Every structure is written in structure tokens, then in C-alpha cells.
Amino acid sequence: MRRLCHVFSILLAALTLNPTAGIAQGYPSKPIRIVVPFAAGGAVDVVARLVGGKISENIGQSVIIENRPGASGTLGAEAVAKSAPDGYTILQNSSGQALAPSLFRTLPFDTLKDFIPVTEVVRTQSVLVTYSKLPVTTLKELVALAKSKPGSLNYGVTGLGNASNLNMEMMKRAANIDIQAIPYKGDAPLNTDLIAGQIHIAIVPLATAKPLIDIGQLRALAVIGPARSPILPDVPTASEALPPGFGAAGWQAWFVAANTPRDIVARIHAEVAKALDAPDVVGGIKKLGNEPVGSTPEEFGIQFRNDVANFQKVVDEAQIPKLN
């Protein structure tokens, strides 16, 4: 009896010292929540539902998409940073997650310390589009129009402080033009106002813009990235149209709260990788103009830290003012 009590005391002490011990066993045993820090219907939301739906099929648990738009994506990120580190609350965010520290004076979390980067889900491309009745058909014509009417044109952006915002600010400085920023909480409301002519220009995810370009509701001027898109082969890159060009890296990725057990992080990555191997998911992602990735936590951790540093360098060199 004394020996049994001794063993029990050792086990109890171990659990006290490591309260997450045993959590990974049986994970997941309840629904998983994916927080998307943008409005429903946008590019991040679409990919989250596609990948989350397949994971739900594979693990036999519900995967719930929770849209928490606001504060340029930092509202949803904050919710995940402050969530229980148990793998049941996951952030799916764009590369704005890496850009935020260089553009905001203060954040409600530490980007590098309060999250564990799990995996790059997809690599993305964006496209510079205009209101269909704006009298321009090329990027050079847009620059000429903006110079002829300083401050009269505006551009929509899904939150100040993301990659699209950075790209527009870089373009403004490269071309020496003045265009005013109008922030939105997601791609869907931005596209609605762009179609109606309430805003003139935007850099938007190819995934949400392509259907609207195809039916003539938006006009594509340039793809943001190092190469033309296979789903818009006739649209030049920004670098082709306006040397030296601009274009921040684009991705969507998963993050969990710091201190989430390593084996749970590994399990989440394994499920994402498995989902990204499914032909229907791959087809859906490529149809959106994205490329499936599924990198390991170690690989994406290195990439994420490099992106944070590289974005800081770009912002500093472009002398882009910090946001409140």
C-alpha cells in the first residue's frame, strides 16, 4: 500500500509540473475551431473551409470556422494567442501575420513569442484590379491617371497593415503617386464596393478576384509576384509593367498558441498535410490560383521568422509610417 501511494505521488507530481502531460493522447477528442481574422467569403475563409472540411472528414470531429474580422486581422490573432494551448483553437492567417510587427506601433500580442507556426498551408498570388469603368487598361495608364489627379483616386485594402497595404504603399513610392487607402474587414465587402465604383483600385487575392475578372466586373492590370499566374496568363506581373516593381510574398498558414504540446502541433501538421494530398482539395486550391504547401513546423518556423525580418527591412527602407 505504501509503495502504491509512493507511485501515485510521483505521478501526481509529474502532472503538476507538466499540466499538459497526457493532453495529446486522444487528440482530438472534441471539435476544433479555426479562427479566420477576416469576413466570411474571402480568400482565407475559402481555403480554411476547404482544408477544414477535409480534416473533419478524416478525423471524425467537427472543424468549426469562426470569422473574427477587425483590427486588420489582429483581433482574431489576439484571440488565438490568448486561447488555451491545447490545439483546439487554430489561427489561419495571411502573410499579414508576419508583416504586422513592422507596421503597427503596438500589438496585443508578441508575434514571435505568443504563437507556434504550424504549417504554410498555401502559397498565394494577388492581383491589382480596378473598377471596370475606370479609364485605364494597364498599370502604366493607372500611374498616369493618378499623376494627373493627385489624391483623387483611392484603393481598398482588407485592413491597414497587411501585405496588400504594403504593396500599394510600395507602388505609390515607386511611381511617385498619391492614392488614398480605404480599409475593409474582408475581401467580399471590398469587392462589392469595387464593382460598384465606390473604390477605384485594390490588390486582392487572385482566389476571390478571378471569377469577377472573368465576367468583366473587375479589370486586372497586374499580377503581384515573381511570375505570371497560370490562371491569368495574359495579365503581366507588376515588375513587367512598372520596373522595378513590387510584391511582398503571399501565403496562408496555421498558428497555435505558444506552449501547445509539441506532439499536438505535429498531429495538426500531419492532418493538414494529409488534407493537402487529397485530389479534391488540391484541385480546389489550384482553381483559386493558390499552390498547396504543407511545410513542417520546423520549416515554416524558419520561413516565418525570416519573413518577419524581411518585411521589417522593406518597411524601413520604404519609410512607411507605423500605424496606431
N, C-alpha and C positions, 0 to 999 in steps of 0.2 A: 504493500500500500504506500509506504514511504517513497519507494522508487518511482511508483506511478505518479505521485504528487510532484516529485522532482522533475520528471519528464514534462508534465503538464506546465510546470513553472517555466521551464526552458522555452516551450512553445509559446506560452503567453508573452514572455519577454521578447521573443523574436518578432511576434506580431506587433508588439508595442513599439519596438524600434523601427520596424518596417511595416507601416499600416497598409501598404499596397500589396503586401505578400499575399498571394493566393487570388488576387483580383483577376489576373489574366486567365486563370483556369476557368474554362467555361465561357469565356468572352466570345461572342456577345450573347448575353442572356436576356436582353431587353432591347427595345427599339433604339436605333441610333439617329442622332439629329445632325444634319448637315446645315450649318448656318451659311447662308449666302448674303453678303452685305450689300446687295443691290435688289432692285424691284424685280418681281416675277416677270418672266418673258424675255429677260436679257440674256446675253451670251453666257455669262457664268451660270445663271439659273438653268439654262437649257442643258449644259453639259452636266451639271450636278444631278439633274433629274435622269439623264440618260445613264450615267455611271451608277448613281444611287439605286436606280431601278433594277439594274442587273445584279448589283451586290445583294439587294434584298432577296432576289430570286435564289441566289447562290447560298446565302446563309440562313434563310428561313426566318428572318426577322424584318420588321418594318424599318425602312430608312426614310426618315421624315425630312423634307426640305423646308427650312424655316428662313423666309426672307426678312432681313432686318436692315433695310436701306437707311441711309442717313450718315451725315458727317464724313462724306467722301469715302465710305467703306470702313471707316474706323469704328463705327458704332457696333457693327456685327463682330468685328475683330476683337473689340474690348470684351464682348460677351463671352467669347471663347477663351480669351486669356484669363478671365476670372471664373471659368467653369471648373467643375471637379475634374482632376486629372485622371480620368478613368476610361477615356476613349469613346465615350458615348456622346460627346459634343465635338464636332469637327468643323473647322473653317475651310470653306472653299473660296479662295480669293484670287484676284488677278495679280499681275506683277506690281500693281499699286501697293501691295503689302511691303515690297522691298523699297519702293520709292517714298513712302510716307515719311520716314525719319529725316529725309533730306529736304522735304518741302514744308513740314509743319514745325512751328516753334515748339509746341508741346504735344504730346500724345498721352492718352490714358493708359498706356502700356509701354513696355520696353520690347521693341520689335525682335531683338535678338535673344533676349533673356526669357521672355514670357511665353514663347512658342517653341514647339518642336516641329521643324519642317519634315513632313512625312513623305511626300512624293510630288513631282511635277506631273500633273495629270495630262495636260495637253499643251502643246506649243501653238500659239495663236498668231493670226495676222489681223491687222486693221486696215481700213481703207478711208481715205479722205473723200468725203462726199459733199455735195451741195444740194440745196433746194433746186428742184428740177427746172424752175423758171429763172434762176439766176443766169444772167447773160455771159456765162463762161463755160468752156468745154475742156480747158486744160489748166494745169496748175500755174503756168506762166500767165495765162489770161486772168486767173484769180488774183495773182500778185499785182498785175497791172491795174485791175479794178480797185483793189484795196488801196493802192497808192494814189489813185485818182480821187478817192473819197475817204480820207483818213478818219478812222473812228466810226464810220457809218455801218460797217459790217460787224456781225457778231458770230460767235461759234458756240455750239453746245458741247457740254462735257459732263460725263456722269460723275460729278464730284470734283471739285478743285483738289489737285494733289494726286492725280493718278497718271498713268503713262500717256493717255491721250492728251491730258492737260500739258504734260511736259513736252510732248511732240509739237503741239500747237505753239507753245511758247518758244521752242527752238526754231520753228519755222518763221515765226514773227521776227525773231532776231536775225536769222539767216537772210530773210528777204527784206528786212527793214520796213515792216508794215505794222499797222495798228488795227487789231481786231479785238473786240470785247468778248470776254468769257461769260457764258450763261450756264450756271450749274444745274444739273438734273439728278434725280435719285436713281435713275436706271435707263437702260437703252430704249425700252418701249416708249416712255413718255417723251424722251428726246426725239426719237424717230417720228413720233406723231407730230410734234411741233415743226420738225424739219420738213416733213412732207407738206405741211400747211403754210410754210414760209415764215413762221414765227421766228425761226433762226435760219441763218444762211448757210452755215458750214459746220461740219463736225468730222472728227476722226472717230470712227465707230468700229466695233468688231465686225469682221467680214461675215461672221456667222449670222448676225441679225440684219446686216445691210444687203446681202446678196439677193434675197427674194424681192426686196424693194427696188434694187437696181434693175433686176430682170424685167419688172413690169413698168419701168420708167418713172417711178415715183421719186427716186433719188438718182443723181448723176455721179458716177465715180470718176475722180480725177487722178488719183494716185494710190498705189498700194504702199503701206508702210512696212518696210522690211528689206532685207538684202536681195530678194528675188521676186519676180512676178508670181502671182498665185495661179495654180493650175485651174482654178475655177473662175478666174477673171484674167485669162491670158492676154487679152488685148489692152489691159489697163497697165500703164507704165508704173515703175516704182517711183517714189519721190526723188530718189537720187538721179534717176534718168531725166526727170523733168526739171529739177532745180538743184544742180550741184551747188554746194557739197552735200545737200540732202540732210535728212534727219531720220530718226527712227529708233525708239527705245525697244528693247527686247520685250516680247509678249508671251505670257504663259498664264495658265491657271493651275493652282496647286492646292494641296491639302495640308493643313496645320492642326495640331492639337495643343492643348495647354502644356506648359512646362511641367515636368515631374510625372508625366504619364509613363507608366512602366514600359520598358524597352520591348518586352515581348508583345505587348498590346500594339505598340507602334508598328512592329514587324508584321503582326497579323493584319492590321489595317492596310499596310502597303501591299501585302500578298493578295488581299481581296481586290484592291484597285487594279493590280497587275493582271489578275485573273479576268476581271471585267473588261479590261482593255484588250484582252486576247479574243474576246467574243466577236465573231464576224458582224453581228448586227450593231454592236457598239462601235466597232471600227468604222463601219460604213456610215453610221450616223455622224460620227465625229468628222470624218473626211468630207462629208456632204456639207458640213458647216464651215469648211475651209481650214480646219484645225488638223494637227497631227498628234496621235496618241503617243505618250511617252512612258509613264510608269516607272520613273527612276527610283532607286533605292533611297531610304532616308539619308544614308551617308553621302550619296552622290548629290542629292538635291540640297542637303545641308551646305555643302561646299559651294554649289551654284548660288544658293540664296545669299550667303554671306558675301560672295563676290558681287552679286547684283546690287546689294545694299551699298557697297563701297563704290561701285561704278556709277550708280545713279547720283551719289553724293558728288562725285567728281564732275559729272555733266552739269548738275545744278550749279555748282560753284563756278565752273568755267563760263557758263551762260549767264551768270549773275542773276539768276532767277530769285526774286524775293521770297522769303518764307511766309507761309500763311498762318493766320492765328488759329 
